């Protein structure tokens, strides 16, 4: 089962895709989100977000300068102040 992931900044929608897992820099520590995760909303701190295509393969790394994360029945949405892909 895949997790629907969206990353949005004030300028545009940066990502909208199906992924295995996303590790998010939460205000109380990093947390991973898989499909079927319990719903919640939290503040995210400046840090690095990691996108996984399977249990061990990181397919994207993005630096965030803070924002909010929401997990619901549709998936994970990150509302970031700024986001920059790491090459």
C-alpha positions as CSV (number, residue, x, y, z in Angstrom):
1,X,0.0,0.0,0.0
2,X,1.4,3.4,-0.9
3,X,1.2,6.7,0.9
4,X,0.0,9.8,-0.9
5,X,2.4,12.7,-0.2
6,X,2.1,16.4,-1.1
7,X,4.6,19.1,-0.4
8,X,3.2,22.7,-0.7
9,X,4.9,26.1,-0.3
10,X,3.3,29.5,-0.6
11,X,4.6,29.7,-4.2
12,X,3.5,26.2,-5.5
13,X,2.8,22.5,-5.2
14,X,6.3,21.0,-5.2
15,X,5.4,17.3,-5.0
16,X,2.4,15.2,-5.3
17,X,3.2,11.5,-5.5
18,X,2.7,8.0,-4.1
19,X,5.6,6.9,-1.9
20,X,6.4,4.2,0.6
21,X,7.4,6.4,3.6
22,X,8.3,10.0,4.4
23,X,10.5,11.0,7.4
24,X,9.6,14.5,8.6
25,X,11.6,16.8,11.0
26,X,8.9,17.3,13.7
27,X,9.1,19.8,16.4
28,X,9.5,17.0,19.0
29,X,11.8,14.9,16.8
30,X,11.9,13.2,13.4
31,X,8.9,10.9,12.7
32,X,8.1,8.5,9.9
33,X,4.7,8.3,8.1
34,X,3.6,5.1,6.3
35,X,0.2,4.4,4.6
36,X,-2.5,3.9,7.3
37,X,-0.8,6.2,9.9
38,X,-3.1,7.6,12.6
39,X,-4.4,11.1,11.8
40,X,-2.6,14.0,13.4
41,X,-1.3,17.5,12.8
42,X,2.0,19.0,14.0
43,X,4.5,21.8,13.6
44,X,7.7,20.9,11.7
45,X,11.1,22.4,12.5
46,X,13.8,23.4,10.1
47,X,15.5,20.3,8.9
48,X,15.7,17.6,6.2
49,X,12.7,15.6,5.0
50,X,13.5,12.1,3.4
51,X,11.3,10.4,0.9
52,X,11.5,6.6,0.5
53,X,10.3,4.6,-2.5
54,X,10.6,1.3,-0.5
55,X,11.8,0.4,3.0
56,X,15.5,1.1,2.3
57,X,15.7,3.4,-0.7
58,X,15.7,7.2,-0.3
59,X,14.6,8.8,-3.5
60,X,14.5,12.4,-2.3
61,X,15.8,14.7,0.3
62,X,14.4,18.2,0.9
63,X,15.4,20.9,3.3
64,X,12.5,22.6,5.0
65,X,12.6,25.9,7.0
66,X,9.5,25.0,9.1
67,X,5.8,24.7,8.6
68,X,3.1,22.2,9.3
69,X,2.4,18.5,8.7
70,X,-1.0,16.9,8.5
71,X,-1.7,13.2,8.3
72,X,-5.2,12.1,7.5
73,X,-7.0,9.3,5.6
74,X,-5.9,10.8,2.3
75,X,-2.2,10.8,3.2
76,X,0.5,13.3,4.3
77,X,0.5,17.0,3.4
78,X,3.4,19.2,4.3
79,X,2.8,23.0,4.3
80,X,6.3,24.4,4.3
81,X,7.5,28.0,4.6
82,X,10.3,27.2,2.1
83,X,11.6,23.9,0.6
84,X,14.7,23.1,-1.4
85,X,15.6,19.8,-3.0
86,X,19.0,18.4,-2.1
87,X,20.9,17.3,-5.2
